[in-house]
Structure formats: structure tokens, C-alpha cells
Amino acid sequence: MAEQQLYAALPKTQEWAESNYYRATELQGSAAHLRSAKVSPNAFWGDWARHIATQIAGEDSGLFLSSNFATANGTFTEVLLALAVLDLPFEAGQHAYTRAEDGSGGLLFVAASPAIVFHKELREASIELSSAVMVGQHFYDPEARTSTDSSGMQVDKYVEGKLLQRKTYGLQVVVTNISRQHRHLSVLLQIPSGAMPVKGHRATRSHLLSLGPYSTETLDTEFYFPATGDYSLYPAHVANQQTIVAAALEPPAIEAVEELPPPPAEAMGWDYIAANSTDSELIEVLRRDNLFELNLTLIAWRCVHDAELFGQIVGVLRETQCYNKRIWRLGLKHGDAQASQEYLEAEVPQSSLTPLAPITSTLLRLDDNGYNHLEYGPLINARAHPLGSEQRSQINNEGLRTQWTKVLWRIAMQHAIDPKDALLAAYYLLVQERTEEALEMLAKAEGLEGLAMQRDYLEAYTCVTLGREVRALELANRHLAVKHPTWHTMFAAVIEHVKEAQGEEPSELCEVAEGAAGRDAAMEQGAKGEIVIDLAIEGRQIELEYDNVAACTLNFYRMDLELLFSTNPFMQGSTGQAQFSFIKPNLSVSLQLDPEDCTHIASIPEQFHSDNIMVEAVAAGKRSAQPFYAHSMRCDILESTGQIKVSDGATGAPLSQTYVKVYSQASAGGEAEFYKDGYTDRRGRFDYVSLSTNQLDRTTRFAILILSTTSGGIIKHVSPPAR
């Protein structure tokens, strides 16, 4: 015998979002920015690009292994991508390690499979002694203080040789304490003799320094040469009290010229090329050099008034996907639609602009900016009808309400609803149990490419709810062969649901003091004369069990079953009887009882055969009452799964759209709480337990009202399913 499936508690409602990347939920900006944020360019990806370029050229590039693979560690996504492109085996071979035979102590490694080897060794180095204080000085151009080296790193850029007259230059002095002692020093700093200081600097100044152990300080001054000619420079000197402890090297005479000669081609730096090359020379350099190692901002000025050159430069940069904001934004000035569109797509999503709906123009589309699709599940609504003045469209879940507002704004800002947005609206309408409206939205999503399966499932779901079994089967069978296990199970569940609703067998898916004695005797005597009357109803027969009673009165009260149930769902004992003690009965019948007999059978009057009534027996102030439910239903409680199955008592056919209301009780005699309500599905089933709250955890008993417009009503009391 198969083990019985116990009821599993419904998990708490969760909010689900597509992350696209591992643990990345905020996807803002264009696709280009997203790629840049997740996988940044570095030496490893440069190696891989060269490997792919070799393959494209038709050359044998061999296996791809890179000594720079450790640099691909920016994000978890980047690590996975790096491992994916490396030609390393999942399981390494048996590598061999042997000592070198030449006596050097080296290790000979023989790889049995592709491998990347890390190694470290100690070598002898020369020793150069120096003083405790070091000083150096360099000239620089304040407008171009750095340059990019061959590895792509930003480095200081110094100027040497001839300098221009009437141009501002800088002189930087660097003082380093290479000892572990704290030192108080005085630095004498001068500009070249005959040069003019600028920006508040002085021609000669002394600066006091307090240098901690192994620390460095930099001093800067700026000047210009007023005329051409030779200028001399007194080097920087460092003194400790009255002793010179360090001095910079004295440079040769500095020649100031009116115009610098062009450097040889091989010595031209990017800064010079950007400022002085012809347009054709510039384009040639852009096509030849690594654009990602160049400061492209230096050529933006050349594009301001020259639309033709702008187009050529952008074309070269676009071919290598090298974007520069300073250059691209000039597309707006020159009326270049493509460059303007690329600039807006790249820059606008990074601003503070967060539209409530997509913005579309010939130059820009802000799609999903500020919107991220969220799903909620499991989510079961407690009420099938609004309570009091509550609006049917009111959403109590704050997250769902916020998300639904965003979807409505998306739709409201469009001339015609987009099929994708119609599908979004259909989903959120179904979550709110607005089935008919959801079906209308699904019709607008017909033919949606890429999301056809999701759309068909939502329609199949609505068809099951609305009793359109043929259409539901058609949609479910269309995608039943899908290999994704979750989607296959969902479509299979639709088919099984319809089969059961149509009457087919579903598949298996699942101390005595002096006074105390006198008190006891009195209690015993009272018990013997205690009046007892108890009433039970079987079918349309009233069974009375009594003692010490010779006559009683049967009272019959018609009742509004739903109102009575909502007022007192667990109408048992004195609480249930008290509801009728002050109401005049619809009919009263007096009975004479045989004192020698303890039971009596009476029939319910014919006039009440089709009514829900409360039958009350009253004798000598004692009362006993039981409800009589006029119905023709069979109600089976499937307690292990937390479901109730309602069917016709004569034919056994499932009764769909039968109203069910459930109340819970935390303890015997405790206060009743509304739990949920709803209608049976096409199979006549209703899940009376599952709810997206923790109310089940404190429930000890359920009261269930089953009310049909054609087959009457009944109330059931059950315990929560075992878990």
C-alpha cells in the first residue's frame, strides 16, 4: 500500500524577479553599460580576442590558455565565462614532476593535459646603497600630466628637451624618506632663472617638510618662459637643520623656442598626434593603434566644427565598439541621427530620469527603465467577494499593488497596448482573480513571439476556470511535449484537471471532612433527578434521547444559513442555542414522552423539507438544538489534501461554482476567524486549507459552509490536515 500523502503547508508568498546575471536584480542602463558593469576589459579578454582573431583569419591558433586568466575575477559571471573559454579539461591528466638532472635544483614539469602553471623562484640581486633622503625633479605640461603605457596603465608624463616660450609648464619635486626615522626637512625650490612664476607661485621658496618613516611628499610650482633663449635651473636642495642631505641632479641648460619641431614619427606620442596631426594622419593612427589605450577625449575638440571629420572618427570608433561620451555627444550638434541615438541610449539611462512608462522617439527608447517584471507566488486570496465598502479591485499585498500600478502606467502611456504589456496585464489580473478581464488581455497578446508558451498557459488556466475544457486541452496538448520539467508539469496539470472535471479517472501524480460527605450525597441525589434531553437528526427523522422528562416542545426555526454561519460558524452547545432563545419559532410542536422509554422518534414537518432550519427541543428549561440542512449534495472531505469535493447526491456529477466559506478556530470554544471563501472548480473541488498567511499554524478546527443555488446547503466541521 502506498504511503498516504500528508498535507503540506503552503509556503509564504515570495516575490520573484529575473536576475539575468548571478544575484544581479537591478538592471539599469543600456545593454552596453550592463556588459561593461559585469565583465570589464582586461588582459585576459585581450588574449582571448587575439585567439579568436587568429581563428577568424584561418590560422591554427591551438588551444586557448592565458597566463592572465587570474585577472578575470571581477564578478562571478566573469569567472564562469573565463572558465568556459579556457581550454582546460574538466579532469586533469597525471602530470609528471621530476628534479632537473643538471644539478640546478630545478623542477621539471611534464604536462599530461592542457594546464596553466604558477611558479616562483628566488634569485640573487645586486645591492645599491643610498642616503636616507632622496630627491628628484621633473618638468611637466599641466595640460597633459599623464599618458597611457603599453599595458594600458596611466603613468606620469614628463617633458624633456626644448620647451615653448609663453606656455605654462610645471616643475615637480619629489622628496622621499627611505629610513625608519621621522625627519624634519627644509626644501629649497626654484624655477628656471629668468622664467616668470604663475598662479601665485614664487620664483624661489623654501618649504618645511615633516616626513614620517618611508614616506614621500611632492612639491609643485608653475612658470613660463617670457622669451626664447637658454635658461638655467638651480636644482632642488634638501637640508636637515644646516646640513644639505640631498640634492636633485642639475639639468642641462633649458632652451625655450618659439615653435617645437615635429618629432620623428616613431617618437610621436598620442598627445602630440591628437593636437598636431592632419586629419588623414589621425584617422590612420586610429585604425592602427589600440583605441582602448588612447585618451580619445583629446581629439574631441577637432570634431566640434568639422562634421565630416566627426563622421570619420565615429565610424572608426564604432567599428571597434570603442565609445567615448565627449565625441558621441557632438552628434547632436552635427545632426547625426545614429550617433545621437547611440549617445542618448548610452547616457540617458544613467541619469536621474526614471519614467513611469516607456518613452519612444526616433532617437531614443527608454524601455523598462524603472520597471522590472515581478511575479508573486504562491498567492491565494482569502475572499471571493469584497467585504462591506471594500472595492473589488483593492490589492492588500503592497508589493503587488505597486507593481500593478507600474503596469497600468506602462499601458496608459501608449497609443495602443503592446502585446507584451497585454501579457503582463493578464498575469496581474489573474493574480487578482479577475479572470474575464485577463482573457481580454490575452486576446491582445495573440501571436506574441518568444512568449507564446507563457501566453498559452495563462489562457489555458483561464479556460479551466471558466469551464472551457476543449480550448484548455487544445492549448495544454500544444505544449505538453516541452522538455522543461516545470512547464511540462504545469501543462500536464491542466490536462488532469479537465479530465477529472469530465468524469475521467485522473492519473496518479499524488479529602473528606464532615461537610464533604453531605455535599457528595446531595450531588448524587441531584444527578438522579437531573433532566436530560438530547436531540439528533438523521435524514428527516428527529431522534430524542431523554431522562426524567414526560413532555417536551419541538421548535422549528427557518434560518439564513450563510448569515447564521457567518455569525457563529461553530454553532454548538449553549452558544449556538442562545441565538434562537429570543426568537419566536416558525412552528412549535408539543410531545408527550413515555417516562419509561428513553428515546422518541419524530418527523420533520413536510413544510420544512426544502428549508434550512434549526430544530430545538425544550423541556423544563433544558434545551438541545441541531440544524437540519435541506440539500441534495454529497460533500466529501479530502482531509489529507485539505480539499472538499462536492457532487450531486443522485448522479454523482461534480457541482462546480458551489460557494464555500471557511472559518477557523484557534482552540475549542475560542473565537472564530474568517479563513477564506471561494467557489468549487469544474471538478467540484475546493481547497479549503491553502492560504498565503500563517493562519493555519494557529488553527485547530475548521467550519465549512457549502452553499449551492440549486442543491441547498450544508455545514461541515473538520480538523486541519496532518502535516
ZIHULIN-V36126 format. One record per residue. N is the residue number from 1. RES is the residue in three letters. SS is DSSP state (hx for helix, st for strand, lp for the rest). Layout:
# ZIHULIN-V36126
n res ss
N RES SS
N RES SS
This chain:
# ZIHULIN-V36126
n res ss
1 MET lp
2 ALA lp
3 GLU lp
4 GLN lp
5 GLN lp
6 LEU lp
7 TYR lp
8 ALA lp
9 ALA lp
10 LEU lp
11 PRO lp
12 LYS lp
13 THR lp
14 GLN st
15 GLU st
16 TRP st
17 ALA st
18 GLU lp
19 SER lp
20 ASN lp
21 TYR st
22 TYR lp
23 ARG lp
24 ALA st
25 THR lp
26 GLU lp
27 LEU lp
28 GLN lp
29 GLY lp
30 SER lp
31 ALA hx
32 ALA hx
33 HIS hx
34 LEU hx
35 ARG hx
36 SER hx
37 ALA hx
38 LYS hx
39 VAL lp
40 SER lp
41 PRO lp
42 ASN lp
43 ALA hx
44 PHE hx
45 TRP hx
46 GLY hx
47 ASP hx
48 TRP hx
49 ALA hx
50 ARG hx
51 HIS hx
52 ILE hx
53 ALA hx
54 THR hx
55 GLN hx
56 ILE hx
57 ALA lp
58 GLY lp
59 GLU lp
60 ASP lp
61 SER lp
62 GLY lp
63 LEU lp
64 PHE lp
65 LEU lp
66 SER lp
67 SER lp
68 ASN lp
69 PHE hx
70 ALA hx
71 THR hx
72 ALA lp
73 ASN lp
74 GLY lp
75 THR lp
76 PHE hx
77 THR hx
78 GLU hx
79 VAL hx
80 LEU hx
81 LEU hx
82 ALA hx
83 LEU hx
84 ALA hx
85 VAL hx
86 LEU lp
87 ASP lp
88 LEU lp
89 PRO lp
90 PHE lp
91 GLU lp
92 ALA lp
93 GLY lp
94 GLN lp
95 HIS lp
96 ALA st
97 TYR st
98 THR st
99 ARG st
100 ALA lp
101 GLU lp
102 ASP lp
103 GLY lp
104 SER lp
105 GLY lp
106 GLY lp
107 LEU st
108 LEU st
109 PHE st
110 VAL st
111 ALA lp
112 ALA lp
113 SER lp
114 PRO lp
115 ALA lp
116 ILE lp
117 VAL lp
118 PHE lp
119 HIS lp
120 LYS lp
121 GLU lp
122 LEU lp
123 ARG lp
124 GLU lp
125 ALA lp
126 SER lp
127 ILE lp
128 GLU lp
129 LEU lp
130 SER lp
131 SER lp
132 ALA lp
133 VAL st
134 MET st
135 VAL st
136 GLY st
137 GLN st
138 HIS st
139 PHE st
140 TYR st
141 ASP lp
142 PRO lp
143 GLU lp
144 ALA lp
145 ARG lp
146 THR st
147 SER st
148 THR st
149 ASP lp
150 SER lp
151 SER lp
152 GLY lp
153 MET lp
154 GLN st
155 VAL st
156 ASP st
157 LYS lp
158 TYR lp
159 VAL st
160 GLU lp
161 GLY lp
162 LYS lp
163 LEU st
164 LEU st
165 GLN lp
166 ARG lp
167 LYS lp
168 THR lp
169 TYR st
170 GLY st
171 LEU st
172 GLN st
173 VAL st
174 VAL st
175 VAL st
176 THR st
177 ASN st
178 ILE lp
179 SER lp
180 ARG lp
181 GLN lp
182 HIS lp
183 ARG st
184 HIS st
185 LEU st
186 SER st
187 VAL st
188 LEU st
189 LEU st
190 GLN st
191 ILE lp
192 PRO lp
193 SER lp
194 GLY lp
195 ALA lp
196 MET st
197 PRO st
198 VAL lp
199 LYS lp
200 GLY lp
201 HIS lp
202 ARG lp
203 ALA lp
204 THR st
205 ARG st
206 SER st
207 HIS st
208 LEU st
209 LEU st
210 SER st
211 LEU st
212 GLY lp
213 PRO lp
214 TYR lp
215 SER st
216 THR st
217 GLU st
218 THR st
219 LEU st
220 ASP st
221 THR st
222 GLU st
223 PHE st
224 TYR st
225 PHE lp
226 PRO lp
227 ALA lp
228 THR lp
229 GLY st
230 ASP st
231 TYR st
232 SER lp
233 LEU lp
234 TYR lp
235 PRO lp
236 ALA lp
237 HIS st
238 VAL st
239 ALA st
240 ASN st
241 GLN lp
242 GLN lp
243 THR st
244 ILE st
245 VAL st
246 ALA st
247 ALA st
248 ALA lp
249 LEU lp
250 GLU lp
251 PRO lp
252 PRO lp
253 ALA lp
254 ILE st
255 GLU st
256 ALA st
257 VAL st
258 GLU lp
259 GLU lp
260 LEU lp
261 PRO lp
262 PRO lp
263 PRO lp
264 PRO lp
265 ALA hx
266 GLU hx
267 ALA hx
268 MET lp
269 GLY lp
270 TRP hx
271 ASP hx
272 TYR hx
273 ILE hx
274 ALA hx
275 ALA hx
276 ASN hx
277 SER lp
278 THR lp
279 ASP hx
280 SER hx
281 GLU hx
282 LEU hx
283 ILE hx
284 GLU hx
285 VAL hx
286 LEU hx
287 ARG hx
288 ARG hx
289 ASP lp
290 ASN lp
291 LEU hx
292 PHE hx
293 GLU hx
294 LEU lp
295 ASN lp
296 LEU hx
297 THR hx
298 LEU hx
299 ILE hx
300 ALA hx
301 TRP hx
302 ARG hx
303 CYS hx
304 VAL lp
305 HIS lp
306 ASP lp
307 ALA hx
308 GLU hx
309 LEU hx
310 PHE hx
311 GLY hx
312 GLN hx
313 ILE hx
314 VAL hx
315 GLY hx
316 VAL hx
317 LEU hx
318 ARG hx
319 GLU hx
320 THR lp
321 GLN lp
322 CYS lp
323 TYR lp
324 ASN lp
325 LYS hx
326 ARG hx
327 ILE hx
328 TRP hx
329 ARG lp
330 LEU lp
331 GLY hx
332 LEU hx
333 LYS hx
334 HIS hx
335 GLY lp
336 ASP lp
337 ALA hx
338 GLN hx
339 ALA hx
340 SER hx
341 GLN hx
342 GLU hx
343 TYR hx
344 LEU hx
345 GLU hx
346 ALA hx
347 GLU hx
348 VAL hx
349 PRO hx
350 GLN hx
351 SER lp
352 SER lp
353 LEU lp
354 THR lp
355 PRO lp
356 LEU lp
357 ALA lp
358 PRO lp
359 ILE st
360 THR st
361 SER lp
362 THR lp
363 LEU lp
364 LEU lp
365 ARG st
366 LEU st
367 ASP lp
368 ASP lp
369 ASN lp
370 GLY lp
371 TYR lp
372 ASN lp
373 HIS lp
374 LEU st
375 GLU st
376 TYR st
377 GLY st
378 PRO lp
379 LEU lp
380 ILE lp
381 ASN lp
382 ALA lp
383 ARG lp
384 ALA lp
385 HIS lp
386 PRO lp
387 LEU lp
388 GLY lp
389 SER lp
390 GLU lp
391 GLN lp
392 ARG lp
393 SER lp
394 GLN lp
395 ILE lp
396 ASN lp
397 ASN lp
398 GLU hx
399 GLY hx
400 LEU hx
401 ARG hx
402 THR hx
403 GLN hx
404 TRP hx
405 THR hx
406 LYS hx
407 VAL hx
408 LEU hx
409 TRP hx
410 ARG hx
411 ILE hx
412 ALA hx
413 MET lp
414 GLN lp
415 HIS lp
416 ALA lp
417 ILE lp
418 ASP lp
419 PRO hx
420 LYS hx
421 ASP hx
422 ALA hx
423 LEU hx
424 LEU hx
425 ALA hx
426 ALA hx
427 TYR hx
428 TYR hx
429 LEU hx
430 LEU hx
431 VAL hx
432 GLN lp
433 GLU lp
434 ARG lp
435 THR hx
436 GLU hx
437 GLU hx
438 ALA hx
439 LEU hx
440 GLU hx
441 MET hx
442 LEU hx
443 ALA hx
444 LYS hx
445 ALA lp
446 GLU lp
447 GLY lp
448 LEU lp
449 GLU lp
450 GLY lp
451 LEU lp
452 ALA hx
453 MET hx
454 GLN hx
455 ARG hx
456 ASP hx
457 TYR hx
458 LEU hx
459 GLU hx
460 ALA hx
461 TYR hx
462 THR hx
463 CYS hx
464 VAL hx
465 THR hx
466 LEU hx
467 GLY lp
468 ARG lp
469 GLU hx
470 VAL hx
471 ARG hx
472 ALA hx
473 LEU hx
474 GLU hx
475 LEU hx
476 ALA hx
477 ASN hx
478 ARG hx
479 HIS lp
480 LEU lp
481 ALA lp
482 VAL lp
483 LYS lp
484 HIS lp
485 PRO hx
486 THR hx
487 TRP hx
488 HIS hx
489 THR hx
490 MET hx
491 PHE hx
492 ALA hx
493 ALA hx
494 VAL hx
495 ILE hx
496 GLU hx
497 HIS hx
498 VAL hx
499 LYS hx
500 GLU hx
501 ALA hx
502 GLN lp
503 GLY lp
504 GLU lp
505 GLU lp
506 PRO lp
507 SER lp
508 GLU lp
509 LEU lp
510 CYS lp
511 GLU lp
512 VAL lp
513 ALA lp
514 GLU hx
515 GLY hx
516 ALA hx
517 ALA hx
518 GLY hx
519 ARG hx
520 ASP hx
521 ALA hx
522 ALA hx
523 MET hx
524 GLU hx
525 GLN hx
526 GLY hx
527 ALA hx
528 LYS hx
529 GLY lp
530 GLU lp
531 ILE lp
532 VAL st
533 ILE st
534 ASP st
535 LEU st
536 ALA st
537 ILE st
538 GLU st
539 GLY lp
540 ARG lp
541 GLN st
542 ILE st
543 GLU st
544 LEU st
545 GLU st
546 TYR st
547 ASP st
548 ASN lp
549 VAL lp
550 ALA lp
551 ALA st
552 CYS st
553 THR st
554 LEU st
555 ASN st
556 PHE st
557 TYR st
558 ARG st
559 MET lp
560 ASP lp
561 LEU hx
562 GLU hx
563 LEU hx
564 LEU hx
565 PHE hx
566 SER hx
567 THR hx
568 ASN lp
569 PRO lp
570 PHE lp
571 MET lp
572 GLN lp
573 GLY hx
574 SER hx
575 THR hx
576 GLY hx
577 GLN hx
578 ALA hx
579 GLN lp
580 PHE lp
581 SER lp
582 PHE lp
583 ILE lp
584 LYS lp
585 PRO lp
586 ASN lp
587 LEU st
588 SER st
589 VAL st
590 SER st
591 LEU st
592 GLN st
593 LEU lp
594 ASP lp
595 PRO lp
596 GLU lp
597 ASP lp
598 CYS lp
599 THR st
600 HIS st
601 ILE st
602 ALA st
603 SER st
604 ILE lp
605 PRO lp
606 GLU hx
607 GLN hx
608 PHE hx
609 HIS lp
610 SER lp
611 ASP lp
612 ASN lp
613 ILE st
614 MET st
615 VAL st
616 GLU st
617 ALA st
618 VAL st
619 ALA st
620 ALA lp
621 GLY lp
622 LYS st
623 ARG st
624 SER st
625 ALA st
626 GLN st
627 PRO st
628 PHE st
629 TYR lp
630 ALA lp
631 HIS st
632 SER lp
633 MET st
634 ARG st
635 CYS st
636 ASP st
637 ILE st
638 LEU st
639 GLU lp
640 SER lp
641 THR lp
642 GLY lp
643 GLN st
644 ILE st
645 LYS st
646 VAL st
647 SER st
648 ASP st
649 GLY lp
650 ALA lp
651 THR lp
652 GLY lp
653 ALA lp
654 PRO st
655 LEU lp
656 SER lp
657 GLN lp
658 THR lp
659 TYR st
660 VAL st
661 LYS st
662 VAL st
663 TYR st
664 SER st
665 GLN st
666 ALA lp
667 SER lp
668 ALA lp
669 GLY lp
670 GLY lp
671 GLU lp
672 ALA st
673 GLU st
674 PHE st
675 TYR st
676 LYS st
677 ASP st
678 GLY st
679 TYR st
680 THR lp
681 ASP lp
682 ARG lp
683 ARG lp
684 GLY lp
685 ARG st
686 PHE st
687 ASP st
688 TYR lp
689 VAL lp
690 SER lp
691 LEU lp
692 SER lp
693 THR lp
694 ASN lp
695 GLN hx
696 LEU hx
697 ASP hx
698 ARG hx
699 THR lp
700 THR lp
701 ARG st
702 PHE st
703 ALA st
704 ILE st
705 LEU st
706 ILE st
707 LEU st
708 SER st
709 THR lp
710 THR lp
711 SER lp
712 GLY st
713 GLY st
714 ILE st
715 ILE st
716 LYS st
717 HIS st
718 VAL st
719 SER lp
720 PRO lp
721 PRO lp
722 ALA lp
723 ARG lp
